Amino acid sequence: MSLALQTFSTVKDANAALQAAGTRYLGGGTLVVRAANEGDVSTSSLVRVTDPG
């Protein structure tokens, strides 16, 4: 299983990327990395924002 990490500078761009199936937001307090490490194959891509403000 491969897991892609996409980084965006704006929330608007990240939100557009989150419309794709299998994409999850990576932020503080999320359990998405834990799930991936445990073998959850429903996530294929992680999205993060460098400046959420």
C-alpha distance matrix in Angstrom:
0.0 3.8 6.6 10.0 13.3 16.4 19.8 23.0 26.6 27.8 26.9 27.9 25.3 22.5 23.8 23.5 19.8 19.2 20.6 17.4 15.4 12.4 13.9 15.4 18.1 17.8 21.2 23.4 23.2 20.0 17.8 14.6 13.3 14.5 12.8 9.3 10.5 11.7 8.6 9.5 7.0 10.1 9.5 7.9 10.8 13.3 16.9 19.7 23.4 25.5 28.8 28.7 32.5
3.8 0.0 3.8 6.6 10.0 13.1 16.5 19.7 23.3 24.8 24.3 25.2 22.4 19.8 21.5 21.2 17.4 17.3 19.0 15.9 14.7 11.8 12.5 14.0 16.3 15.9 19.4 21.9 22.2 19.1 17.6 14.2 12.7 14.8 13.6 9.9 11.4 13.6 11.1 11.4 9.1 11.2 9.4 6.7 8.5 10.9 14.3 17.0 20.5 22.5 25.9 26.0 29.8
6.6 3.8 0.0 3.8 6.7 10.0 13.3 16.5 20.0 21.4 20.8 22.0 19.3 16.5 18.3 18.4 14.6 14.4 16.5 13.9 13.1 10.0 9.7 10.8 12.7 12.1 15.7 18.3 18.9 15.9 14.8 11.2 10.0 12.7 11.9 8.4 10.5 13.1 11.3 10.9 9.1 10.4 7.5 5.0 5.4 7.3 10.7 13.3 16.9 19.0 22.3 22.3 26.1
10.0 6.6 3.8 0.0 3.8 6.5 10.0 13.2 16.8 18.3 18.2 19.2 16.2 13.8 16.0 15.8 12.0 12.7 15.0 12.6 12.9 10.5 9.2 10.5 11.8 11.4 15.0 18.0 19.3 16.5 16.2 12.7 11.8 15.1 14.6 11.5 13.7 16.5 14.9 14.1 12.3 12.7 9.3 6.4 4.5 6.1 8.5 11.0 14.3 16.3 19.6 20.0 23.7
13.3 10.0 6.7 3.8 0.0 3.8 6.6 10.1 13.5 15.2 15.3 16.8 14.0 11.5 14.2 14.6 11.1 11.8 14.9 13.3 14.3 12.1 9.6 9.8 9.9 8.9 12.1 15.2 17.0 14.7 15.2 12.1 11.2 14.9 15.1 12.5 14.5 17.6 16.8 15.9 14.8 14.7 11.0 9.0 5.8 4.8 6.0 7.6 10.8 12.5 16.0 16.5 20.3
16.4 13.1 10.0 6.5 3.8 0.0 3.8 6.7 10.3 12.0 12.4 13.5 10.5 8.4 11.5 11.7 8.5 10.1 13.1 12.1 14.1 12.8 9.7 10.2 9.6 9.6 12.4 15.8 18.1 15.9 17.2 14.2 14.1 17.8 17.9 15.7 18.0 20.9 20.0 18.6 17.3 16.6 12.9 10.9 7.3 6.1 4.9 6.4 8.6 10.6 13.7 14.3 17.9
19.8 16.5 13.3 10.0 6.6 3.8 0.0 3.8 6.9 9.2 10.3 12.1 9.4 7.7 11.4 12.1 9.9 11.5 14.8 14.7 17.0 15.8 12.4 12.0 10.3 9.7 11.5 14.7 17.6 16.1 18.0 15.7 15.5 19.2 19.8 18.1 20.1 23.2 22.8 21.4 20.5 19.7 15.9 14.4 10.7 8.5 5.9 5.0 5.8 7.0 10.1 11.4 14.8
23.0 19.7 16.5 13.2 10.1 6.7 3.8 0.0 3.8 5.6 7.4 8.8 6.3 5.7 9.4 10.2 9.1 11.2 14.1 14.9 17.7 17.3 13.6 13.3 11.2 11.5 12.6 15.8 18.9 17.6 20.1 17.9 18.3 22.0 22.4 21.0 23.3 26.1 25.7 24.0 23.1 21.7 18.1 16.8 13.1 11.0 7.6 6.3 4.9 6.3 8.2 9.4 12.4
26.6 23.3 20.0 16.8 13.5 10.3 6.9 3.8 0.0 3.8 7.0 8.8 7.4 7.9 11.1 12.3 12.1 14.0 16.8 18.1 21.0 20.7 17.0 16.3 13.7 13.7 13.9 16.6 19.9 19.4 22.2 20.5 20.9 24.5 25.3 24.1 26.2 29.1 29.0 27.3 26.6 25.2 21.6 20.5 16.7 14.4 10.8 8.6 5.6 5.2 5.6 7.7 9.9
27.8 24.8 21.4 18.3 15.2 12.0 9.2 5.6 3.8 0.0 3.8 5.3 5.4 6.4 8.7 10.2 11.1 12.6 15.1 17.0 20.1 20.3 16.6 15.8 13.0 13.9 13.9 16.7 19.7 19.1 22.1 20.6 21.7 25.1 25.5 24.8 27.3 29.8 29.7 27.5 26.9 25.0 21.6 21.0 17.3 15.0 11.2 9.4 6.3 7.3 6.2 6.3 8.2
26.9 24.3 20.8 18.2 15.3 12.4 10.3 7.4 7.0 3.8 0.0 3.8 5.5 5.0 5.9 8.6 9.8 10.3 12.8 15.2 18.0 18.3 14.7 13.5 10.7 12.3 12.1 15.0 17.6 16.8 19.9 18.6 20.2 23.4 23.5 23.2 25.9 28.1 28.0 25.5 25.2 22.9 19.8 19.7 16.3 13.9 10.2 8.9 6.4 8.8 7.7 5.8 8.1
27.9 25.2 22.0 19.2 16.8 13.5 12.1 8.8 8.8 5.3 3.8 0.0 3.8 5.5 5.2 6.4 8.9 10.0 11.4 14.2 17.4 18.4 15.1 14.8 12.8 15.0 15.4 18.5 20.9 19.6 22.5 20.8 22.7 25.9 25.6 25.1 28.1 30.1 29.6 26.9 26.1 23.5 20.7 20.4 17.1 15.4 11.9 11.6 9.6 12.0 10.9 9.4 11.0
25.3 22.4 19.3 16.2 14.0 10.5 9.4 6.3 7.4 5.4 5.5 3.8 0.0 3.8 5.4 5.2 6.5 8.8 10.5 12.4 15.8 16.7 13.4 13.7 12.1 14.2 15.3 18.7 21.3 19.6 22.1 19.9 21.4 24.8 24.5 23.5 26.4 28.7 27.9 25.4 24.2 22.0 19.0 18.0 14.7 13.4 9.9 10.1 8.7 11.2 11.3 10.7 13.1
22.5 19.8 16.5 13.8 11.5 8.4 7.7 5.7 7.9 6.4 5.0 5.5 3.8 0.0 3.8 5.4 5.1 6.3 9.1 10.8 13.7 13.9 10.4 10.1 8.3 10.5 11.9 15.4 17.7 15.9 18.3 16.2 17.7 21.1 20.8 19.9 22.9 25.0 24.4 22.0 21.1 18.9 15.7 15.2 11.8 10.0 6.5 7.0 6.6 9.9 10.6 9.6 12.7
23.8 21.5 18.3 16.0 14.2 11.5 11.4 9.4 11.1 8.7 5.9 5.2 5.4 3.8 0.0 3.8 5.4 5.0 6.9 9.7 12.5 13.5 10.3 10.1 8.9 12.0 13.2 16.6 18.4 16.4 18.7 16.7 19.0 22.0 21.2 20.8 24.1 25.8 25.1 22.1 21.3 18.5 16.0 16.0 13.1 11.7 8.8 9.8 9.6 13.1 13.1 11.1 13.8
23.5 21.2 18.4 15.8 14.6 11.7 12.1 10.2 12.3 10.2 8.6 6.4 5.2 5.4 3.8 0.0 3.8 5.4 5.7 8.1 11.6 13.3 10.6 11.7 11.4 14.5 16.3 19.9 21.6 19.3 21.3 18.8 20.9 24.1 22.9 22.1 25.5 27.2 26.0 23.1 21.6 18.9 16.4 15.8 13.2 12.8 10.2 12.0 12.0 15.2 15.5 14.2 16.7
19.8 17.4 14.6 12.0 11.1 8.5 9.9 9.1 12.1 11.1 9.8 8.9 6.5 5.1 5.4 3.8 0.0 3.8 5.4 6.1 9.5 10.5 7.6 9.2 9.5 12.3 14.8 18.5 20.2 17.6 19.1 16.3 18.0 21.2 20.1 18.9 22.2 24.0 22.7 20.0 18.4 16.0 13.3 12.3 9.5 9.4 7.4 10.0 11.0 14.3 15.6 14.6 17.7
19.2 17.3 14.4 12.7 11.8 10.1 11.5 11.2 14.0 12.6 10.3 10.0 8.8 6.3 5.0 5.4 3.8 0.0 3.8 5.4 7.7 8.5 5.5 6.5 7.2 10.6 13.1 16.7 17.8 15.0 16.4 13.8 16.1 19.0 17.6 16.9 20.5 21.9 20.7 17.7 16.5 13.7 11.3 11.3 9.0 8.6 7.1 9.9 11.5 15.2 16.3 14.6 17.8
20.6 19.0 16.5 15.0 14.9 13.1 14.8 14.1 16.8 15.1 12.8 11.4 10.5 9.1 6.9 5.7 5.4 3.8 0.0 3.8 6.5 8.9 7.4 9.3 10.7 14.3 16.7 20.2 21.0 18.1 19.2 16.5 19.1 21.7 19.9 19.2 22.9 23.9 22.4 19.1 17.5 14.4 12.7 12.7 11.3 11.9 10.8 13.7 15.0 18.7 19.5 17.7 20.5
17.4 15.9 13.9 12.6 13.3 12.1 14.7 14.9 18.1 17.0 15.2 14.2 12.4 10.8 9.7 8.1 6.1 5.4 3.8 0.0 3.8 6.4 5.8 9.0 11.4 14.6 17.6 21.2 21.9 18.6 19.1 15.9 18.0 20.7 18.6 17.4 21.1 22.1 20.1 17.1 14.9 12.0 10.5 9.8 9.0 10.7 10.7 14.2 16.2 19.7 21.2 19.8 23.0
15.4 14.7 13.1 12.9 14.3 14.1 17.0 17.7 21.0 20.1 18.0 17.4 15.8 13.7 12.5 11.6 9.5 7.7 6.5 3.8 0.0 3.8 5.5 8.7 12.0 15.0 18.2 21.5 21.5 18.0 17.8 14.6 16.9 19.1 16.4 15.4 19.1 19.7 17.4 14.2 12.0 8.8 8.2 8.3 8.9 11.1 12.2 15.8 18.4 22.0 23.6 22.1 25.4
12.4 11.8 10.0 10.5 12.1 12.8 15.8 17.3 20.7 20.3 18.3 18.4 16.7 13.9 13.5 13.3 10.5 8.5 8.9 6.4 3.8 0.0 3.8 6.6 10.3 12.6 16.1 19.2 19.0 15.3 14.7 11.3 13.3 15.4 12.8 11.6 15.3 16.0 13.8 10.7 8.6 5.7 4.5 5.2 6.3 8.6 10.7 14.3 17.4 20.9 22.9 21.5 25.0
13.9 12.5 9.7 9.2 9.6 9.7 12.4 13.6 17.0 16.6 14.7 15.1 13.4 10.4 10.3 10.6 7.6 5.5 7.4 5.8 5.5 3.8 0.0 3.8 7.0 9.6 13.0 16.3 16.8 13.3 13.6 10.2 12.2 15.0 13.1 12.0 15.6 16.9 15.4 12.5 11.1 8.6 5.8 6.1 4.7 5.7 7.0 10.7 13.6 17.1 19.1 17.8 21.4
15.4 14.0 10.8 10.5 9.8 10.2 12.0 13.3 16.3 15.8 13.5 14.8 13.7 10.1 10.1 11.7 9.2 6.5 9.3 9.0 8.7 6.6 3.8 0.0 3.8 6.4 9.6 12.8 13.1 9.6 10.3 7.3 9.9 12.6 11.3 10.9 14.3 15.7 15.1 12.2 11.9 9.6 6.7 8.2 6.5 5.1 6.1 8.9 12.0 15.5 17.3 15.6 19.2
18.1 16.3 12.7 11.8 9.9 9.6 10.3 11.2 13.7 13.0 10.7 12.8 12.1 8.3 8.9 11.4 9.5 7.2 10.7 11.4 12.0 10.3 7.0 3.8 0.0 3.8 6.3 9.8 10.8 8.1 10.1 8.0 10.3 13.2 12.9 12.8 15.8 17.5 17.5 15.0 15.2 13.3 10.2 11.3 8.7 5.7 4.8 6.1 8.8 12.2 13.8 12.0 15.6
17.8 15.9 12.1 11.4 8.9 9.6 9.7 11.5 13.7 13.9 12.3 15.0 14.2 10.5 12.0 14.5 12.3 10.6 14.3 14.6 15.0 12.6 9.6 6.4 3.8 0.0 3.8 7.1 8.7 6.5 8.6 7.0 8.0 11.2 11.9 11.7 13.9 16.2 16.8 15.0 15.7 14.6 11.2 12.2 9.5 5.9 5.6 5.2 8.4 11.0 13.2 12.0 15.6
21.2 19.4 15.7 15.0 12.1 12.4 11.5 12.6 13.9 13.9 12.1 15.4 15.3 11.9 13.2 16.3 14.8 13.1 16.7 17.6 18.2 16.1 13.0 9.6 6.3 3.8 0.0 3.8 6.3 5.8 9.0 9.0 10.0 12.5 13.9 14.4 16.1 18.3 19.5 17.8 19.0 17.8 14.7 16.0 13.3 9.6 8.6 6.7 8.3 10.3 11.8 10.3 13.5
23.4 21.9 18.3 18.0 15.2 15.8 14.7 15.8 16.6 16.7 15.0 18.5 18.7 15.4 16.6 19.9 18.5 16.7 20.2 21.2 21.5 19.2 16.3 12.8 9.8 7.1 3.8 0.0 3.8 5.7 9.0 10.3 10.9 12.5 14.6 15.7 16.7 18.7 20.6 19.2 21.0 20.1 17.3 18.9 16.6 12.9 12.3 10.1 11.2 12.4 13.4 12.0 14.5
23.2 22.2 18.9 19.3 17.0 18.1 17.6 18.9 19.9 19.7 17.6 20.9 21.3 17.7 18.4 21.6 20.2 17.8 21.0 21.9 21.5 19.0 16.8 13.1 10.8 8.7 6.3 3.8 0.0 3.8 6.5 9.1 10.2 10.7 12.7 14.6 15.5 16.8 19.0 17.7 20.0 19.1 16.9 19.1 17.4 14.1 14.2 12.9 14.5 16.0 17.0 15.2 17.6
20.0 19.1 15.9 16.5 14.7 15.9 16.1 17.6 19.4 19.1 16.8 19.6 19.6 15.9 16.4 19.3 17.6 15.0 18.1 18.6 18.0 15.3 13.3 9.6 8.1 6.5 5.8 5.7 3.8 0.0 3.8 5.6 7.6 8.5 9.7 11.5 13.1 14.3 16.0 14.2 16.4 15.3 13.1 15.6 14.1 11.2 11.8 11.4 13.8 16.0 17.5 15.6 18.5
17.8 17.6 14.8 16.2 15.2 17.2 18.0 20.1 22.2 22.1 19.9 22.5 22.1 18.3 18.7 21.3 19.1 16.4 19.2 19.1 17.8 14.7 13.6 10.3 10.1 8.6 9.0 9.0 6.5 3.8 0.0 3.8 5.6 5.3 6.3 8.8 10.1 10.7 12.7 11.2 13.9 13.4 11.7 14.5 14.0 11.7 13.5 13.8 16.7 18.9 20.8 19.1 22.2
14.6 14.2 11.2 12.7 12.1 14.2 15.7 17.9 20.5 20.6 18.6 20.8 19.9 16.2 16.7 18.8 16.3 13.8 16.5 15.9 14.6 11.3 10.2 7.3 8.0 7.0 9.0 10.3 9.1 5.6 3.8 0.0 3.8 5.4 5.1 6.2 8.7 9.9 10.8 8.9 10.9 10.3 8.1 10.8 10.3 8.4 10.8 11.9 15.3 17.9 20.1 18.6 22.0
13.3 12.7 10.0 11.8 11.2 14.1 15.5 18.3 20.9 21.7 20.2 22.7 21.4 17.7 19.0 20.9 18.0 16.1 19.1 18.0 16.9 13.3 12.2 9.9 10.3 8.0 10.0 10.9 10.2 7.6 5.6 3.8 0.0 3.8 5.4 5.0 6.1 8.6 9.9 9.4 11.3 11.9 9.5 11.2 10.7 8.9 11.6 12.4 15.9 17.9 20.6 19.8 23.2
14.5 14.8 12.7 15.1 14.9 17.8 19.2 22.0 24.5 25.1 23.4 25.9 24.8 21.1 22.0 24.1 21.2 19.0 21.7 20.7 19.1 15.4 15.0 12.6 13.2 11.2 12.5 12.5 10.7 8.5 5.3 5.4 3.8 0.0 3.8 5.4 5.1 6.2 8.8 8.9 11.8 12.8 11.4 13.7 13.9 12.5 15.2 15.9 19.3 21.2 23.7 22.7 26.0
12.8 13.6 11.9 14.6 15.1 17.9 19.8 22.4 25.3 25.5 23.5 25.6 24.5 20.8 21.2 22.9 20.1 17.6 19.9 18.6 16.4 12.8 13.1 11.3 12.9 11.9 13.9 14.6 12.7 9.7 6.3 5.1 5.4 3.8 0.0 3.8 5.4 5.1 6.5 5.4 8.6 9.4 8.8 11.6 12.7 12.0 15.1 16.7 20.2 22.6 25.0 23.7 27.1
9.3 9.9 8.4 11.5 12.5 15.7 18.1 21.0 24.1 24.8 23.2 25.1 23.5 19.9 20.8 22.1 18.9 16.9 19.2 17.4 15.4 11.6 12.0 10.9 12.8 11.7 14.4 15.7 14.6 11.5 8.8 6.2 5.0 5.4 3.8 0.0 3.8 5.3 5.2 4.9 6.8 8.5 7.2 9.0 10.3 10.3 13.8 15.7 19.4 21.7 24.6 23.7 27.3
10.5 11.4 10.5 13.7 14.5 18.0 20.1 23.3 26.2 27.3 25.9 28.1 26.4 22.9 24.1 25.5 22.2 20.5 22.9 21.1 19.1 15.3 15.6 14.3 15.8 13.9 16.1 16.7 15.5 13.1 10.1 8.7 6.1 5.1 5.4 3.8 0.0 3.8 5.4 7.3 9.6 12.0 10.9 12.3 13.4 13.1 16.6 17.9 21.6 23.4 26.3 25.8 29.3
11.7 13.6 13.1 16.5 17.6 20.9 23.2 26.1 29.1 29.8 28.1 30.1 28.7 25.0 25.8 27.2 24.0 21.9 23.9 22.1 19.7 16.0 16.9 15.7 17.5 16.2 18.3 18.7 16.8 14.3 10.7 9.9 8.6 6.2 5.1 5.3 3.8 0.0 3.8 6.0 9.1 11.5 11.6 13.7 15.5 15.6 19.0 20.6 24.2 26.3 29.1 28.1 31.6
8.6 11.1 11.3 14.9 16.8 20.0 22.8 25.7 29.0 29.7 28.0 29.6 27.9 24.4 25.1 26.0 22.7 20.7 22.4 20.1 17.4 13.8 15.4 15.1 17.5 16.8 19.5 20.6 19.0 16.0 12.7 10.8 9.9 8.8 6.5 5.2 5.4 3.8 0.0 3.8 5.9 9.0 9.7 11.4 13.9 14.9 18.5 20.7 24.5 26.8 29.7 28.8 32.4
9.5 11.4 10.9 14.1 15.9 18.6 21.4 24.0 27.3 27.5 25.5 26.9 25.4 22.0 22.1 23.1 20.0 17.7 19.1 17.1 14.2 10.7 12.5 12.2 15.0 15.0 17.8 19.2 17.7 14.2 11.2 8.9 9.4 8.9 5.4 4.9 7.3 6.0 3.8 0.0 3.8 5.6 6.8 9.4 12.0 13.0 16.5 19.0 22.7 25.4 28.0 26.8 30.3
7.0 9.1 9.1 12.3 14.8 17.3 20.5 23.1 26.6 26.9 25.2 26.1 24.2 21.1 21.3 21.6 18.4 16.5 17.5 14.9 12.0 8.6 11.1 11.9 15.2 15.7 19.0 21.0 20.0 16.4 13.9 10.9 11.3 11.8 8.6 6.8 9.6 9.1 5.9 3.8 0.0 3.8 5.4 6.9 10.3 12.3 15.9 18.9 22.6 25.4 28.1 27.1 30.7
10.1 11.2 10.4 12.7 14.7 16.6 19.7 21.7 25.2 25.0 22.9 23.5 22.0 18.9 18.5 18.9 16.0 13.7 14.4 12.0 8.8 5.7 8.6 9.6 13.3 14.6 17.8 20.1 19.1 15.3 13.4 10.3 11.9 12.8 9.4 8.5 12.0 11.5 9.0 5.6 3.8 0.0 3.8 6.5 9.4 11.4 14.5 17.7 21.2 24.4 26.7 25.2 28.8
9.5 9.4 7.5 9.3 11.0 12.9 15.9 18.1 21.6 21.6 19.8 20.7 19.0 15.7 16.0 16.4 13.3 11.3 12.7 10.5 8.2 4.5 5.8 6.7 10.2 11.2 14.7 17.3 16.9 13.1 11.7 8.1 9.5 11.4 8.8 7.2 10.9 11.6 9.7 6.8 5.4 3.8 0.0 3.8 5.9 7.6 10.8 14.0 17.6 20.7 23.2 22.0 25.6
7.9 6.7 5.0 6.4 9.0 10.9 14.4 16.8 20.5 21.0 19.7 20.4 18.0 15.2 16.0 15.8 12.3 11.3 12.7 9.8 8.3 5.2 6.1 8.2 11.3 12.2 16.0 18.9 19.1 15.6 14.5 10.8 11.2 13.7 11.6 9.0 12.3 13.7 11.4 9.4 6.9 6.5 3.8 0.0 3.8 7.1 10.3 13.7 17.3 20.1 22.9 22.2 26.0
10.8 8.5 5.4 4.5 5.8 7.3 10.7 13.1 16.7 17.3 16.3 17.1 14.7 11.8 13.1 13.2 9.5 9.0 11.3 9.0 8.9 6.3 4.7 6.5 8.7 9.5 13.3 16.6 17.4 14.1 14.0 10.3 10.7 13.9 12.7 10.3 13.4 15.5 13.9 12.0 10.3 9.4 5.9 3.8 0.0 3.8 6.7 10.1 13.6 16.4 19.2 18.7 22.5
13.3 10.9 7.3 6.1 4.8 6.1 8.5 11.0 14.4 15.0 13.9 15.4 13.4 10.0 11.7 12.8 9.4 8.6 11.9 10.7 11.1 8.6 5.7 5.1 5.7 5.9 9.6 12.9 14.1 11.2 11.7 8.4 8.9 12.5 12.0 10.3 13.1 15.6 14.9 13.0 12.3 11.4 7.6 7.1 3.8 0.0 3.8 6.7 10.4 13.2 16.0 15.5 19.2
16.9 14.3 10.7 8.5 6.0 4.9 5.9 7.6 10.8 11.2 10.2 11.9 9.9 6.5 8.8 10.2 7.4 7.1 10.8 10.7 12.2 10.7 7.0 6.1 4.8 5.6 8.6 12.3 14.2 11.8 13.5 10.8 11.6 15.2 15.1 13.8 16.6 19.0 18.5 16.5 15.9 14.5 10.8 10.3 6.7 3.8 0.0 3.8 7.0 10.2 12.6 12.1 15.8
19.7 17.0 13.3 11.0 7.6 6.4 5.0 6.3 8.6 9.4 8.9 11.6 10.1 7.0 9.8 12.0 10.0 9.9 13.7 14.2 15.8 14.3 10.7 8.9 6.1 5.2 6.7 10.1 12.9 11.4 13.8 11.9 12.4 15.9 16.7 15.7 17.9 20.6 20.7 19.0 18.9 17.7 14.0 13.7 10.1 6.7 3.8 0.0 3.8 6.7 9.3 9.1 12.9
23.4 20.5 16.9 14.3 10.8 8.6 5.8 4.9 5.6 6.3 6.4 9.6 8.7 6.6 9.6 12.0 11.0 11.5 15.0 16.2 18.4 17.4 13.6 12.0 8.8 8.4 8.3 11.2 14.5 13.8 16.7 15.3 15.9 19.3 20.2 19.4 21.6 24.2 24.5 22.7 22.6 21.2 17.6 17.3 13.6 10.4 7.0 3.8 0.0 3.8 5.6 5.8 9.4
25.5 22.5 19.0 16.3 12.5 10.6 7.0 6.3 5.2 7.3 8.8 12.0 11.2 9.9 13.1 15.2 14.3 15.2 18.7 19.7 22.0 20.9 17.1 15.5 12.2 11.0 10.3 12.4 16.0 16.0 18.9 17.9 17.9 21.2 22.6 21.7 23.4 26.3 26.8 25.4 25.4 24.4 20.7 20.1 16.4 13.2 10.2 6.7 3.8 0.0 3.8 6.3 9.1
28.8 25.9 22.3 19.6 16.0 13.7 10.1 8.2 5.6 6.2 7.7 10.9 11.3 10.6 13.1 15.5 15.6 16.3 19.5 21.2 23.6 22.9 19.1 17.3 13.8 13.2 11.8 13.4 17.0 17.5 20.8 20.1 20.6 23.7 25.0 24.6 26.3 29.1 29.7 28.0 28.1 26.7 23.2 22.9 19.2 16.0 12.6 9.3 5.6 3.8 0.0 3.8 5.5
28.7 26.0 22.3 20.0 16.5 14.3 11.4 9.4 7.7 6.3 5.8 9.4 10.7 9.6 11.1 14.2 14.6 14.6 17.7 19.8 22.1 21.5 17.8 15.6 12.0 12.0 10.3 12.0 15.2 15.6 19.1 18.6 19.8 22.7 23.7 23.7 25.8 28.1 28.8 26.8 27.1 25.2 22.0 22.2 18.7 15.5 12.1 9.1 5.8 6.3 3.8 0.0 3.8
32.5 29.8 26.1 23.7 20.3 17.9 14.8 12.4 9.9 8.2 8.1 11.0 13.1 12.7 13.8 16.7 17.7 17.8 20.5 23.0 25.4 25.0 21.4 19.2 15.6 15.6 13.5 14.5 17.6 18.5 22.2 22.0 23.2 26.0 27.1 27.3 29.3 31.6 32.4 30.3 30.7 28.8 25.6 26.0 22.5 19.2 15.8 12.9 9.4 9.1 5.5 3.8 0.0
